[in-house]
């Protein structure tokens, strides 16, 4: 019985993948909702592995933390360059972690695409992405706390455009660096968990 169930599941999976990559046809059109529900986002086709689009800007993410002292006066730390730490961690590493290379950059990209310019979250995903970026910053700054308790964290991002090569037909729309400083985010007990 288990073999029959596994065989049916394998056939279902292969059939939906096959229909997802075929040209439009009546079966695909009629069952598009079911096919897409099974295939996306886990089995989406992405050619970035074979022909990645190079980055068009260098993004530098910095963060600082405000801690509570025993005297009650908060202390604001210096800005820490999280991006340069990531670059140093992968430099001269013959097998760098793909996740480690992209975690911070993708977290910023998620945040930027899910918030307005006034840092208002656009839906529930915006709130989740803000928490994600905050947790990454806290995790990276944990060694700078020296036993003090973090009460808030702030992130600042600088994006500098990378000029296109002389042979490229791509035009660069922005020639100047863009700076964005996010508001202070309060650090709750659940944010400190696992750091």
C-alpha positions in Angstrom: 0.0 0.0 0.0 2.8 2.4 0.9 4.5 1.7 -2.5 1.3 2.6 -4.3 1.0 5.9 -2.4 4.6 6.8 -3.1 4.2 5.9 -6.8 1.1 8.0 -7.1 2.8 11.0 -5.3 5.8 10.7 -7.6 3.6 10.5 -10.7 1.6 13.6 -9.5 4.8 15.5 -8.8 6.4 14.7 -12.2 3.1 15.4 -14.1 2.7 18.9 -12.5 6.4 19.7 -13.1 6.0 18.6 -16.7 2.8 20.7 -17.2 4.5 23.7 -15.6 7.3 23.8 -18.2 5.2 22.9 -21.3 3.8 25.5 -23.7 0.3 26.7 -23.1 -2.3 23.9 -23.7 -5.8 23.2 -22.7 -4.9 20.9 -19.7 -2.4 23.5 -18.4 -4.9 26.3 -18.8 -7.7 24.4 -17.0 -5.6 23.3 -14.1 -3.2 26.2 -13.8 -4.2 27.0 -10.3 -3.5 23.5 -9.1 -0.2 23.2 -11.0 1.1 26.6 -9.8 0.1 25.8 -6.3 2.3 22.7 -6.3 5.2 24.0 -8.4 5.8 27.5 -7.0 7.8 28.8 -5.2 9.8 25.7 -4.3 10.3 24.4 -7.9 10.5 27.7 -9.7 12.8 27.9 -12.7 15.7 30.3 -12.0 18.6 30.7 -14.3 20.6 32.7 -11.9 22.8 29.7 -11.2 23.9 29.5 -14.8 23.8 33.1 -15.9 23.7 35.4 -12.8 22.9 39.0 -13.3 25.7 41.0 -11.8 24.9 43.4 -9.1 24.4 47.0 -10.3 25.2 48.6 -6.9 27.4 48.0 -3.9 25.3 47.9 -0.8 27.0 48.5 2.6 25.0 47.7 5.7 26.0 49.2 9.0 24.4 48.9 12.4 24.7 50.2 15.9 23.2 49.2 19.2 22.0 51.1 22.2 22.5 49.4 25.5 21.2 49.9 29.0 23.9 50.5 31.6 23.6 49.7 35.3 23.4 53.5 36.0 20.3 53.7 33.9 21.8 55.9 31.2 21.7 54.3 27.8 24.9 54.1 25.8 24.9 54.3 22.0 27.6 52.2 20.3 29.6 53.1 17.2 28.5 52.0 13.7 29.7 48.6 12.8 30.2 47.7 9.1 28.4 44.4 8.8 29.0 44.1 5.1 32.8 44.4 5.4 32.7 41.6 8.1 30.9 39.4 5.6 33.4 40.1 2.9 36.3 39.3 5.2 34.7 36.1 6.3 34.5 34.8 2.7 37.7 36.3 1.3 40.4 33.7 0.6 37.9 31.0 1.5 37.9 28.4 -1.3 34.4 27.2 -0.4 32.5 30.2 1.0 29.0 29.8 2.3 26.5 31.0 -0.3 24.0 31.7 2.5 26.6 33.7 4.4 27.4 35.8 1.3 23.9 36.7 0.6 22.0 36.8 3.9 22.6 40.4 4.8 22.2 41.7 1.2 19.0 39.8 0.7 17.6 40.8 4.1 18.1 44.5 3.1 16.6 43.8 -0.3 13.5 42.2 1.3 13.2 45.1 3.7 13.5 47.7 1.0 10.9 46.0 -1.3 8.4 45.6 1.6 8.5 49.1 3.1 7.7 52.6 1.9 10.4 55.3 1.8 9.1 56.4 5.2 9.7 52.9 6.6 6.0 51.9 6.8 5.6 48.2 6.3 3.6 47.2 3.3 1.6 44.3 4.8 2.5 41.5 7.1 5.6 40.6 5.0 7.0 44.0 5.8 6.8 43.4 9.5 8.5 40.0 9.1 11.3 41.4 7.0 12.0 44.2 9.4 12.3 41.7 12.3 14.5 39.5 10.1 16.9 42.5 9.4 16.8 43.4 13.1 17.7 39.9 14.2 20.6 39.7 11.7 22.0 43.0 13.0 21.6 41.9 16.6 23.3 38.6 15.9 26.2 40.3 14.2 26.6 42.9 17.0 26.3 40.4 19.9 30.0 40.4 20.5 30.1 44.1 21.0 27.7 44.2 23.9 30.3 43.3 26.6 27.6 41.9 28.9 25.3 44.9 28.5 21.7 44.5 27.5 20.7 45.8 24.1 17.6 47.9 24.2 17.5 49.1 20.6 19.2 48.7 17.3 19.6 50.9 14.2 20.6 50.1 10.6 22.1 52.4 8.0 22.6 51.5 4.4 24.7 53.1 1.6 24.2 52.0 -2.0 26.7 53.1 -4.5 26.0 52.4 -8.2 28.5 50.2 -10.1 29.2 51.8 -13.4 28.5 49.5 -16.4 31.5 48.2 -18.3 32.4 50.1 -21.5 31.1 47.3 -23.7 27.7 47.1 -22.0 24.6 48.7 -23.4 23.2 49.1 -19.9 22.8 52.7 -18.7 23.3 53.7 -15.1 20.3 55.7 -13.9 21.8 56.9 -10.6 25.4 58.1 -10.4 25.5 59.1 -6.8 25.5 57.1 -3.6 22.2 56.8 -1.8 22.1 56.7 2.0 19.2 55.5 4.2 19.2 55.4 8.0 16.3 53.4 9.5 14.7 54.4 12.8 15.7 52.9 16.1 14.0 49.5 16.6 13.3 48.4 20.2 14.9 45.1 21.2 12.5 42.8 23.0 13.3 39.7 25.0 12.1 37.5 22.1 14.7 39.3 19.8 17.5 38.4 22.2 16.6 34.7 22.2 19.2 32.5 20.6 21.9 35.2 20.2 
